[in-house]
Amino acid sequence: MKNIFFYLLLIFTVASCNEEPKQEINFSISGQIKDAKGLTVYIEAPSERGVIPVAQTLIEENDGAFELEGNLPGLGFYQMRIGENQENSIPLTLAPNDHMKFNTNFSEFTQKPNASGTSWAKTMNTYMKLMDEFNRKQQAIAAKQNTLSEVELTNEFNAAKEVIDQFARKKMLQDPTSPYNIILSMSLVPSTGFDYWNPENLIVFQKVASAFQEKYGDTPTCNSFISQYAQIEAGYQQYQNIQNGTITAPNFTLTTPGGKPISLADFKGKVVLIDFWASWCGPCRKESPNLVKLYQTYKGKDFVILSVSLDDKKDAWLNAIEKDGLIWTTHGSDLKGWETPLTSLYGFESIPHTVLVNQNGMIVGKGLRGELLINKIKTLF
């Protein structure tokens, strides 16, 4: 599920912009933005090819009035930007025949756009206000990093985000065909995994996908939304299977620093933490003290840390083991770096990455770190 939020944004944009553009004018945006005299208003489509310009105009010097118009190939994800700072932009889901109006101040544009003219404008106004409040809460939570535990920080973050999620779910269910559901759905995407994700979101995605299919039919935007719903549903099912211990951990064999073979199958009947790491990985090395502490806590039980290095240089690998005090003997590597088949076998794209395997050889956790990992291991003993 890595970067699914960004991918979702791209597919809706590309879906709406990859057709040959027509020349007739089919949308307009106008209004007044005070304190923005002389700046340029842009309508753009972010895409994997970069930002695609759609329309632009100068804001009047005397009263901040503006009016722009242009052509849209279809419903899609766009952004409205004032000036050259990318932070002064808001997301829009525009479609042909949309005629929007804005009446706001430059300093409040991203928090209080005060938009009208579309069925979803009021929803957007409230959503942008809630997002501004959420961003402020995020900053306050980040300031507590040195005083709260990882779990406490996560709980505070989730509590703050739940306000956004509840609003998104409510509005999406109230009007499943609303184009703005494209943006609201991005709040419900499990961008950091499913550990704290609300499965009620699946019901919302399913209803919106069905409504989109009925209203928009076989269109790129509709097909993209349905595809993303299917991907999320499949990801959550896999997560549930892992939580229930129904997925067998694939076996593999590597070579120890001493040149002997080491296999996951060697540790059947033990709890195994497979830790994918590398000497050149800064975040991995920062996790080393936590792993050492974990090992010291459970080394008297049937617990093994199987450290799998993605190094391609043996000396660097061995030096890191010694320097970080990774005193267990269960180290292995094929010294192929990112070319190792283990990335595909275990489905990860970044390190550090952990996989927790129970006594029966079943995967019961992925990507766990900190207190989440400790608490999960406790349940296995």
Secondary structure as the mmCIF struct_conf table of DSSP 4:
data_model
#
loop_
_struct_conf.conf_type_id
_struct_conf.id
_struct_conf.beg_label_comp_id
_struct_conf.beg_label_asym_id
_struct_conf.beg_label_seq_id
_struct_conf.end_label_comp_id
_struct_conf.end_label_asym_id
_struct_conf.end_label_seq_id
TURN_TY1_P TURN_TY1_P1 LYS A 2 ASN A 3
HELX_RH_AL_P HELX_RH_AL_P1 ILE A 4 CYS A 17
BEND BEND1 ASN A 18 GLU A 19
HELX_LH_PP_P HELX_LH_PP_P1 GLU A 20 LYS A 22
BEND BEND2 GLU A 24 GLU A 24
STRN STRN1 PHE A 27 LYS A 34
TURN_TY1_P TURN_TY1_P2 ASP A 35 ASP A 35
TURN_TY1_P TURN_TY1_P3 LYS A 37 GLY A 38
HELX_LH_PP_P HELX_LH_PP_P2 LEU A 39 LEU A 39
STRN STRN2 THR A 40 SER A 47
TURN_TY1_P TURN_TY1_P4 GLU A 48 ARG A 49
STRN STRN3 GLY A 50 LEU A 58
HELX_LH_PP_P HELX_LH_PP_P3 ILE A 59 GLU A 60
TURN_TY1_P TURN_TY1_P5 GLU A 61 ASP A 63
STRN STRN4 ALA A 65 GLY A 70
BEND BEND3 PRO A 73 LEU A 75
STRN STRN5 GLY A 76 ILE A 82
BEND BEND4 GLY A 83 GLU A 84
TURN_TY1_P TURN_TY1_P6 GLN A 86 GLU A 87
BEND BEND5 ASN A 88 ASN A 88
STRN STRN6 SER A 89 LEU A 94
TURN_TY1_P TURN_TY1_P7 PRO A 96 ASN A 97
STRN STRN7 HIS A 99 ASN A 105
HELX_RH_3T_P HELX_RH_3T_P1 PHE A 106 GLU A 108
TURN_TY1_P TURN_TY1_P8 PHE A 109 GLN A 111
STRN STRN8 ALA A 115 SER A 116
BEND BEND6 GLY A 117 THR A 118
TURN_TY1_P TURN_TY1_P9 SER A 119 TRP A 120
HELX_RH_AL_P HELX_RH_AL_P2 ALA A 121 ALA A 142
TURN_TY1_P TURN_TY1_P10 ALA A 143 THR A 147
BEND BEND7 LEU A 148 LEU A 148
HELX_RH_AL_P HELX_RH_AL_P3 GLU A 150 GLN A 174
TURN_TY1_P TURN_TY1_P11 PRO A 176 THR A 177
TURN_TY1_P TURN_TY1_P12 PRO A 179 TYR A 180
HELX_RH_AL_P HELX_RH_AL_P4 ASN A 181 LEU A 188
BEND BEND8 VAL A 189 VAL A 189
TURN_TY1_P TURN_TY1_P13 SER A 191 THR A 192
BEND BEND9 PHE A 194 PHE A 194
TURN_TY1_P TURN_TY1_P14 ASP A 195 TYR A 196
TURN_TY1_P TURN_TY1_P15 PRO A 199 PRO A 199
HELX_RH_AL_P HELX_RH_AL_P5 GLU A 200 TYR A 216
BEND BEND10 ASP A 218 ASP A 218
HELX_RH_AL_P HELX_RH_AL_P6 PRO A 220 GLN A 243
TURN_TY1_P TURN_TY1_P16 ASN A 244 GLY A 245
STRN STRN9 ILE A 247 THR A 248
HELX_LH_PP_P HELX_LH_PP_P4 ALA A 249 ASN A 251
STRN STRN10 THR A 253 THR A 255
TURN_TY1_P TURN_TY1_P17 PRO A 257 GLY A 258
BEND BEND11 GLY A 259 GLY A 259
STRN STRN11 PRO A 261 SER A 263
HELX_RH_3T_P HELX_RH_3T_P2 LEU A 264 PHE A 267
TURN_TY1_P TURN_TY1_P18 LYS A 268 GLY A 269
BEND BEND12 LYS A 270 LYS A 270
STRN STRN12 VAL A 271 TRP A 277
TURN_TY1_P TURN_TY1_P19 SER A 279 TRP A 280
HELX_RH_AL_P HELX_RH_AL_P7 GLY A 282 TYR A 298
TURN_TY1_P TURN_TY1_P20 LYS A 299 GLY A 300
BEND BEND13 LYS A 301 ASP A 302
STRN STRN13 PHE A 303 SER A 309
BEND BEND14 ASP A 312 ASP A 312
HELX_RH_AL_P HELX_RH_AL_P8 LYS A 314 LYS A 323
TURN_TY1_P TURN_TY1_P21 ASP A 324 GLY A 325
BEND BEND15 THR A 329 THR A 329
STRN STRN14 HIS A 331 GLY A 332
STRN STRN15 SER A 333 SER A 333
BEND BEND16 LEU A 335 LEU A 335
HELX_RH_3T_P HELX_RH_3T_P3 GLY A 337 GLU A 339
TURN_TY1_P TURN_TY1_P22 PRO A 341 PRO A 341
HELX_RH_AL_P HELX_RH_AL_P9 LEU A 342 TYR A 346
TURN_TY1_P TURN_TY1_P23 GLY A 347 GLY A 347
BEND BEND17 GLU A 349 PRO A 352
STRN STRN16 HIS A 353 VAL A 357
TURN_TY1_P TURN_TY1_P24 GLN A 359 ASN A 360
BEND BEND18 GLY A 361 GLY A 361
STRN STRN17 MET A 362 LYS A 366
BEND BEND19 GLY A 367 GLY A 367
HELX_RH_AL_P HELX_RH_AL_P10 GLY A 370 LEU A 380
#
